[in-house]
């Protein structure tokens, strides 16, 4: 049983190098890779959250609840300008905002009004933790709701970006653990108030799932999709092979039919002309051919047998040796 709804926090770096991390035991350690160079990271992240054309946002309904990214940018630029005018060196800000991602299980109904209440509670919690006025925090908050109701493998969530610079100062307490802890408690209370669900009593459908970093979850999802794609490719190849085999079988039956047609014409002409010696010679290869094609198609065999019977009925007193039907009956008898 989970004790909190899912809440994660990370820093939105505007520039520099973003490293990759691997799990070692219970910790995540940076790899030896050089990392990825980040440029205009904050603006790119804000644009990404609202971009409906991204592959990750397929079937996602996006709602911008609070559109205050411009205020976060303005506070960063004002601080830079102030420090330049006053010849204050150093103190550059790398992480422009703290991103909080709050998500609920797919079984919860999606309501913009309820999610707005969740965001307002988060703003209140940040205000209480930092000691800053709630209206100031709200002015520096950019919030986007991702409604994943149409996706069976995703949970609906909100991304809440809170600017790290307010009134020319870097507010370090925004990114501290005490603030995250308060937000988690506030999320629990707001879900109980708005959805009437207590996290202490909630039993998730999948109880063995662990909370993982987004990049790790995406890596595992990619592996899963790759495995499914490979399985689909194998199934497709198997299906194509069945078609090829069916085509080969059809061509084989067609060749047999052409051969039987010639044998039938030769036998029928001789039989109806009462040239029974010639008909006798043609009857055996014709019966062999019908027996052979019977292994491929019982229906074709039955049709040929009925056609031969209709020819033989024209001369009922013909010698048995000149007929094909007795030879077919003899072949169908089991050996002792």
N, C-alpha and C positions, 0 to 999 in steps of 0.2 A: 504494500500500500504506500502511495506517495504521500509525503507530508507537506509538500508545497506544489503549486502549479509551476509549470516551467518558466523560469526567469533567467535570462543570461545577460551579461554585460560585456562590452568590449569598447576599446578606444578607436575612434575614426581618425586615422593618421592622414594628414593632408599631403605629406611628402616624406621622402626617406626610403628606407628599405624594409619591406615586409618579409619576415622570415617564416619558414614552415616549421611545424612542431610535430614530434612523434611521441607516442605514449610509452613511458618507461615506468612500469609499476603503476603507482597512482598519480604520477606526475607527468607533465608534458614538457619535453625538453626540445630546444631549438636544434634543428639539424645543421649539418656543416655546409649546406647549400648557400650560395651567395644571396639568395632571396630575390624578391621581385621589387623593382624600382617603382615607387609610388609617386605620382604627380597629379595634382588637383584631386586628391583622394576624397575630400569631403564633398565637393561638387559632384564628382562622378557617382558617389554613393547615394546622394540625394536624388540624382536623376535616375539611377538604377531602381530605387524603391518605387518610383512612379511610372516606370517604363513598362507598358503592357505588352510590348513586342519582344521582350526577352524570353528565351526558351524556358527559363525557370518559372516564368509567370504565365505559362499557358493555362488557360481556364481559370486564372486567378482574377477575382474582382478587386480592384484597387481603389481605396478611398483615402484621400488626404484629409485627415481630421484637423490638424493644425499646420498651416503653411507658414512657418516662421524661420525657414532656413536662411532667408535674407538677413534677419536680425542677428543670427549666429555669425554670419560672414561680416556683418557691419561691426560687431563687437571686436572681432579679430583685427580688422583693418584699423579701427579706432585706436586699439592698443598699440599696433605697430606704428601708426602715425604719431601718437603721443610720445612714445619712447624715442622716435627719431628726432622730433622737435626738441625734446629735452636732453638729447645726447645720452640716453641711457643705453648702455651696451649690454649684449647678452639677453638672456631671458626669452629666447624665441620659443614659440608654442608649436610643437609638432602635432600633438593630438588636439584637434579643434573641437571635438564633441565626444560625449559618452553615449554609446548606443545601448539602449535597453530593449530586449526582445521578450515579449510576454505572449505565451501561447496557451491554448486550452485544447483538450481532447476534441476529436471530430464530432462527438456526440452532442456538444453544446450548440445551441441555436445561435445564429449570427445576427447581431443587432448593432447597428452603428451607434444607437443611443447608449446601449450597455457598454460597448467598448470605449465610447467617449467618457463614460463614468469611470472606467478603469484607468484611462489616461489622466483624468483629473485627479484621481486618488494618488497616482504616481507623482504628479506635479506637487501635490500637497506634501507627500513624503519627502521629496527632494527639498522642498522649502523648509520643512521641519528639521531636516538633517543639516542643512547649510546655514540656517538662520536668515536666509534671504526672503524678501517678500514674495508671496505666491504669484502675484501679477508679474513680477520681474522674471521669475522662473518660466511662467507661461509664455512670455514674450520671446524667450530663448529656447522654446521647445518646438520641434518639428516632428509630427506624428503621422504615420501612415498605416492604415489597416489593410491587411491582405486576407481577403475572404476566400478560403480554400474549400468551400462547400462542394464545388464541382470536381474536386480531386480526391479520390478515395485514399491516397497514400500521403496526404498532407494535412496538417492541423492549421486552423486559422490563427492568426497572430497579429500583433501590432509592433511596429518599429518606432521607438520613441528616442529621438536624438535631443540631448540637452547640451547646450553650448558650454564649453569649459571656461570661457572667458566672459565675465559679466562686470560691467563698470570698470573696465581697464585691468581687472585682476583675474588671475587664474584661480578658480575656485576648486581647490584640490579635493575637498570633501565630496564633490559630486561623484568622483570615481572611486571613493574609498569603500571598504567592505561594510561599514556601518550604514551607508546609504543603500547599498544593495540589499542588506538585511531588512531594512525598514520597508523598502519597496516590495520585497517578498511577502512580508506580513500584511502590508496594505493590499496586495493583490489577493491574498487569501480572504481578507475581510470584504473586499469589493465584489468578489465572485459570490460569496455567501449572501451578500446584500442584493446583488442584481440578478443572479441566477438561482438563488436559494439552494446552493450546493455547498456543503461543508467539506473541506479538504480532508478532515480527519475521518469522515465516513465514506468518502468516495473510493470505489474499487475500480481500478483501470482494467480494460479488457486485456491488455498485454502487460502482465505484471513483471516480466523478466527484462523489459527494455531498460537500458541505462541511458542517463542523460549524457550526451556527447557534444563536443564542439561541432559547430556547423560544418567546418572543412572535413572533419573525420566522418560525419554522417553522410556528406556528399560523396566522399571517396567510397564508402561502403555501398551507397546507393548505385554509384557508377559500376562497381564490380557486379552488383546484382543484376543491373540492366544489361551489362556485357554478357553475363552468363545466360540470361534469357534470350538475348539476341543470337548467341551462339547456338542455343538449343533450337531456336526458330529456324536458323540457317540449316542445321542438320536435318530438321523435319522437312524443310523445303527440298533439300537435296534428295532425301529419301522419297518424297512424293514425285520429284522429277524422274528418279530412277524407275519408279513404278509405272509412270507414263511411258518411259522408253521401253520397258519390258512389255507393256501392253501393246505398244506399237509394233514391236518385234513379233509378238504373238499374233497380232492381226495380220501382219504381212505373211507369216507362216501359214495361217489358215487360208489366206487368199491364194497363195501358191498351190496349196493342196486342192482347193476348189477348182482352179484352172486345170489341174491334172485330171481330177475326177470328171470334169465336164467333157474333156476329150475322150476319156474311157467310156463315159455314159453314151455319148453320141455314137461311138463305134459299136458298142454292145446293142443299143436300142435299134440302130439301123439293121444290123444283122438279124436280130431277134424278130423284128416286125417283117423282114423279108423272108423269114422262116429258113434262114441260113444258120441252122442250129450248131453246126460244127464251129463256125466262126464266132457265133454268140457264146459258145462254151469257152473258147479261148479268151474272150474278152471279159467273161463273167468273173473269173477269179481275181485278176488285178483290180477290177472295179469293187468287188467286195472287200479286198484288202485296203483299198483307199478309203472306203466308207468307214471301216473299222478304225483306221488310223485317225481320221478327222473327228471321230467320236470322242477321242481323248481330249480334244480341244473344245468341242461344242456338241453337247447332246442334242440340242435343238436342230442344228444343221443335219446331223446324222438321221434324226427322225424324219425330217423333210425329204431327204434323199431316199430313204427306205419307202416312204409313202409314194414318191414319184415312180420308183421302180415297180412297186406293186401295181400301180395303175397301168404301166406298160405291159406287165406280165398278164394282166386280166384280159388283154385283147386276144391272147392265144392261150386259153386255159389248158389245152391238151399238149402244149409244148413239152419236150423232154425236160426232166428235172435238171439234167446237166447244163442245159442252156440258160437256166434261170439263175438269178443272183440271190433271191430270197433264201433258198435252202442253204446256200453257203454262209450267209450271215447268221442263220440260226445255228449252224454247226459251230461257228466260231464263238458264239455267245455261250455255248454249253461249257460248264466248268470241267477242267481236267480232273481225272481220278487217278 
